Amino acid sequence: MRQLRPIIRYAVCLAVIVSVAGGRKSTSQVIGKSPVTQSSSVPPMTSAPQSPARISSVTPAAQAKPNEPASPELAKVQTTVQPSVIWVTVFDQKGNLLRTESGFFISADGRLVTTERAIDGGVNAVAKTQDGGIYNVSGILAASKELDLAVLQVDAKKVPFVGLNKSANLSVGTRVVVVGSALAVNDGIAREVTIAAQQPDRLEIAAASPPSSVGSPVVNENGEVVGVVTATGEKTTARPTGALESLLSRVAVATEARWPATAETLPTPKPTPKPRLLYAPVPAFPPGVSQGGVSGTGRFRLSFDPNGNVTNVQVIKSTGNPYFDQAAIKTFRQWKSAPSQGWQATVPVTFQTR
């Protein structure tokens, strides 16, 4: 019988928030990364890759002509992908509307992709979904003027998203689908098009697309993203997922989403004593949960008083299993740090069998 136990791995650096008594906030870190002003996360104790559900395979259909119904296959791709496609509305410092552009979610926790031009000069934004949902965009995770791509983060716990095809073979003549936002009404209808030219960082599509398609995903017959529309006109231009992956690789685990203008106005934190954990036992695998393959990953925020005792354990993200959550909370209440001015730490933990 396989032994059951949680796997916990501490990374090299521990980033935490220090909440200073008297209302002041300042940051510190043990080793390495830049301090942040609101919250910091202990690097994940273990990694648990997320695999988005694969979209059902379809056979490419001929491009629907105006006033003609789309083929069942094309309609199926649209129905599956379109809930992930959104309107990103960006505002300036005075609250004036700068622009609205398409985008799409690439993770359930609200990470989205749009163009860099969409957020240029912005200090705030909201993302609107086809079902009427409106999500605040907390900030930018990564952006590239050269690629004209941006990765943003919204305040959300669970949203529909599309997976990325990292090994797409998009030779000339390959049939793909551009899926716009349902909020664009007729302009948001899925359109089957053909790859006219391919370069390592650029795709040309042999068809015109409406301006609202900028920022929309280009997907294959399985509904997986193979590109991002960056320009429209007589021909449509897109960035392949390889270029998007290079941008996503710049987003570290502890990267905090932030708007540049907001970051510039934040006060410089004053140095404080670095908090240090003195006792941090590993959460034990709960008894009674013995099925093979049972696992769960969550995040918990620990609050320490000036004496180094844990005063509160907050569930930021549940493991999905109440027994795992209870075991983690029970163990984290035993943690102890060196005396300080009071601080908080966000601790990821994964329970899994091996």
C-alpha positions in Angstrom: 0.0 0.0 0.0 1.3 3.5 -0.9 2.1 5.7 2.1 -0.1 8.7 2.3 1.4 12.0 3.2 1.4 15.6 2.1 4.4 16.8 0.1 5.8 20.2 1.1 8.7 21.9 -0.4 9.9 25.3 0.7 11.4 27.5 -2.0 14.6 29.5 -1.5 12.9 32.7 -0.6 10.0 33.6 1.7 8.1 36.8 0.9 5.7 38.1 3.5 3.8 41.2 4.5 4.6 42.9 7.7 1.6 44.8 9.1 3.1 47.4 11.5 1.2 48.4 14.6 -0.3 51.9 14.5 -1.7 51.6 11.0 1.7 51.7 9.1 2.6 49.0 6.6 6.0 48.0 5.5 7.6 45.0 3.9 10.5 42.8 4.3 11.8 39.6 2.8 14.3 36.9 3.9 16.2 36.5 0.7 15.8 37.5 -2.9 12.7 39.0 -4.4 11.4 42.6 -4.3 9.1 43.4 -1.4 5.5 44.2 -2.1 3.1 46.6 -0.3 0.0 44.6 0.2 0.5 40.8 0.4 3.2 38.3 -0.3 3.1 34.6 -0.7 5.5 32.0 0.5 6.5 30.2 -2.7 4.4 27.1 -3.2 5.2 24.1 -0.9 4.6 21.9 -3.9 3.5 22.4 -7.5 0.3 20.9 -8.8 -0.1 21.6 -12.5 -3.6 22.6 -13.6 -4.9 21.0 -16.8 -7.9 22.8 -18.3 -10.6 20.5 -19.6 -10.0 19.6 -23.2 -12.6 20.9 -25.6 -14.3 18.3 -27.7 -12.8 17.7 -31.1 -14.7 19.0 -34.1 -14.1 18.9 -37.8 -13.3 22.2 -39.6 -16.3 23.6 -41.4 -16.6 26.0 -44.2 -16.7 29.6 -43.2 -20.3 30.7 -42.6 -21.5 33.4 -45.0 -23.6 36.4 -43.9 -27.2 35.5 -43.1 -26.4 31.8 -43.2 -26.4 29.6 -40.1 -23.0 28.4 -38.9 -22.2 24.7 -39.3 -22.9 22.5 -36.2 -19.1 22.0 -35.8 -18.3 25.7 -35.9 -21.3 26.5 -33.6 -19.9 23.9 -31.1 -16.5 25.6 -31.1 -18.1 29.0 -30.6 -20.4 27.7 -27.7 -17.4 26.1 -26.0 -14.9 29.0 -26.4 -17.0 32.1 -26.3 -17.8 32.1 -22.6 -14.0 32.7 -22.0 -13.9 35.7 -24.4 -14.4 39.1 -22.7 -14.6 42.8 -23.1 -11.7 44.7 -21.3 -12.7 48.3 -20.6 -9.8 50.5 -19.6 -9.9 53.9 -17.8 -7.3 56.7 -17.2 -6.4 58.4 -13.9 -9.4 60.7 -14.1 -11.8 57.8 -14.6 -12.4 58.6 -18.3 -12.9 55.7 -20.7 -9.7 55.1 -22.8 -10.7 52.1 -24.9 -12.5 48.8 -24.9 -11.0 45.7 -26.4 -11.4 41.9 -26.5 -9.5 39.5 -24.3 -9.9 36.0 -23.0 -9.3 34.1 -19.8 -6.5 31.5 -19.7 -6.9 30.3 -16.1 -9.8 29.7 -13.7 -8.5 32.2 -11.2 -8.9 35.1 -13.6 -5.6 35.4 -15.6 -6.5 37.0 -19.0 -4.7 37.9 -22.2 -5.3 41.0 -24.3 -3.1 43.4 -26.3 -0.6 45.8 -24.8 -2.2 48.7 -26.7 -5.5 48.0 -24.8 -3.9 49.0 -21.5 -1.6 51.7 -22.6 -2.0 54.7 -20.3 -4.6 52.9 -18.1 -4.7 52.8 -14.4 -7.9 50.8 -13.9 -10.0 48.3 -15.9 -13.0 45.9 -15.7 -13.6 42.7 -17.6 -17.1 41.9 -18.8 -18.3 38.4 -19.6 -21.2 37.4 -21.9 -23.4 36.3 -18.9 -23.3 39.9 -17.5 -20.5 39.4 -15.0 -18.2 42.3 -14.3 -14.8 41.7 -12.8 -12.3 44.3 -11.5 -8.9 44.0 -13.1 -6.4 44.2 -10.2 -3.4 44.9 -12.5 -0.9 43.9 -15.0 1.2 40.7 -14.6 3.3 41.2 -17.8 3.2 43.3 -21.0 5.3 43.6 -24.1 5.1 46.5 -26.6 7.1 44.5 -29.1 4.7 41.6 -29.1 1.7 43.8 -28.4 0.5 41.4 -25.7 -0.4 41.8 -22.1 -1.3 39.4 -19.3 -3.7 40.8 -16.7 -5.3 39.5 -13.5 -8.9 40.0 -12.4 -10.4 39.5 -8.9 -12.1 36.2 -9.5 -12.2 32.8 -8.0 -13.6 30.8 -10.9 -14.2 31.8 -14.5 -14.4 29.9 -17.7 -11.1 29.7 -19.6 -9.4 28.2 -22.6 -6.3 26.2 -22.8 -3.2 27.0 -24.9 -1.9 24.8 -27.6 1.9 25.0 -27.2 2.8 22.7 -30.1 0.5 23.9 -32.9 1.5 23.2 -36.4 0.2 26.2 -38.3 1.5 25.7 -41.7 0.0 27.8 -44.6 -3.5 26.5 -45.4 -4.3 25.4 -41.8 -7.9 26.1 -40.9 -8.5 28.0 -37.6 -11.3 29.9 -35.9 -11.4 33.4 -34.6 -13.9 33.6 -31.7 -15.0 37.1 -30.7 -16.9 38.3 -27.6 -20.7 37.7 -27.5 -20.9 41.3 -26.4 -19.9 42.3 -29.9 -23.2 40.8 -31.2 -22.8 39.9 -34.9 -19.1 40.9 -34.9 -18.5 38.2 -32.2 -19.7 35.3 -34.4 -17.0 32.7 -34.7 -15.3 32.8 -38.1 -13.4 30.0 -39.7 -10.3 31.3 -41.6 -7.1 30.1 -43.1 -3.4 30.7 -42.2 -1.9 32.6 -45.1 1.7 33.0 -43.7 3.6 32.1 -40.6 6.7 33.5 -38.9 8.0 32.5 -35.4 6.3 35.5 -33.8 3.6 36.4 -36.4 0.6 34.8 -38.1 -1.2 36.2 -41.1 -4.8 35.1 -41.7 -6.3 35.3 -45.2 -9.5 37.0 -44.2 -10.7 40.3 -42.9 -11.9 40.5 -39.3 -13.9 43.3 -37.5 -12.0 45.7 -35.3 -13.6 44.2 -32.2 -11.7 41.0 -32.9 -8.4 42.6 -31.7 -7.5 40.7 -28.5 -9.7 37.7 -29.4 -8.3 34.1 -29.4 -7.5 32.2 -32.5 -8.3 28.5 -31.8 -7.9 25.2 -33.5 -10.7 22.6 -34.2 -10.3 21.4 -30.6 -11.0 24.9 -29.2 -7.3 25.3 -28.0 -5.7 28.8 -28.4 -3.1 28.9 -31.2 -2.9 32.7 -31.5 -4.1 36.1 -30.4 -5.5 38.7 -32.8 -3.4 41.9 -32.7 -4.5 43.7 -35.9 -7.4 43.7 -38.3 -8.0 45.0 -41.8 -7.9 43.3 -45.2 -5.9 40.7 -43.5 -5.9 39.7 -39.9 -2.6 39.5 -37.9 -2.1 37.4 -34.8 0.7 36.4 -32.4 1.1 32.6 -32.1 1.0 31.0 -28.7 4.8 30.6 -28.7 5.1 34.4 -28.4 2.4 34.4 -25.6 4.3 31.6 -23.8 7.5 33.7 -23.8 5.6 36.5 -22.1 4.0 34.2 -19.6 7.4 32.8 -18.7 8.2 36.3 -17.2 5.4 35.9 -14.6 7.0 34.6 -11.4 5.0 32.7 -8.8 5.1 35.7 -6.4 4.4 38.4 -9.1 1.8 40.8 -7.9 -0.6 42.3 -10.4 -0.3 46.1 -10.4 -1.0 49.1 -12.6 2.2 51.1 -13.3 0.7 54.5 -12.3 -0.5 53.0 -9.0 2.9 51.5 -8.3 4.6 54.9 -8.8 2.3 56.6 -6.2 2.8 53.9 -3.5 4.9 55.1 -0.5 8.4 53.6 -0.1 8.2 51.1 2.7 10.3 51.6 5.8 12.6 48.8 6.9 11.5 46.7 9.8 12.9 43.6 11.5 12.6 40.6 9.3 10.2 38.0 10.7 11.6 34.6 11.1 9.8 31.3 11.5 10.9 29.3 14.6 8.5 26.4 14.4 6.7 25.3 11.2 5.5 21.7 11.3 4.2 20.0 8.2 0.4 19.5 8.0 -0.3 15.8 8.4 -2.4 13.8 5.9 -5.8 13.5 7.7 -6.9 10.1 8.8 -9.9 8.6 7.0 -8.8 10.0 3.6 -7.1 7.0 2.2 -8.3 6.7 -1.4 -5.5 6.5 -3.9 -5.1 9.6 -6.1 -6.8 12.0 -3.6 -5.2 15.4 -3.6 -5.8 19.0 -3.1 -4.0 22.4 -3.2 -4.9 25.5 -1.2 -3.6 28.7 0.2 -3.8 29.9 3.8 -3.0 33.3 5.3 -1.5 33.2 8.8 -1.5 36.3 11.1 1.2 36.5 13.8 1.1 38.7 16.9 4.1 40.6 18.2 5.0 37.5 20.3 5.2 35.3 17.3 2.0 33.4 17.9 -0.6 32.6 15.2 -3.7 34.5 16.0 -5.7 33.7 12.9 -5.6 31.2 9.9 -7.7 32.4 6.9 -8.5 30.1 4.0 -7.6 32.1 0.9 -8.2 29.1 -1.5 -9.7 25.9 -0.2 -8.0 22.6 -1.1 -11.4 21.4 -2.2 -11.5 18.8 0.6 -12.7 19.9 4.1 -10.5 17.3 5.8 -7.4 18.7 4.1 -8.5 22.3 5.1 -9.1 21.3 8.7 -5.7 19.4 8.9 -3.9 22.4 7.5 -5.6 24.9 9.8 -4.9 22.8 12.9 -1.2 22.5 12.0 -0.7 26.2 11.0 -2.2 27.3 14.4 0.9 25.7 16.0 3.4 27.7 13.9 5.5 30.2 15.8 7.8 33.1 14.7 10.4 35.2 16.3 9.0 38.3 18.0 8.2 41.2 15.6 5.7 44.0 15.1 3.1 41.5 13.9 3.0 40.2 10.4 1.1 37.9 7.9 2.3 35.1 5.6 0.4 33.4 2.8 1.3 29.7 2.7 0.4 27.4 -0.2 0.1 23.7 0.7 -0.7 20.6 -1.3 -1.9 17.2 -0.1 -1.4 14.3 -2.4 -0.7 10.6 -2.3 2.4 8.9 -3.7 
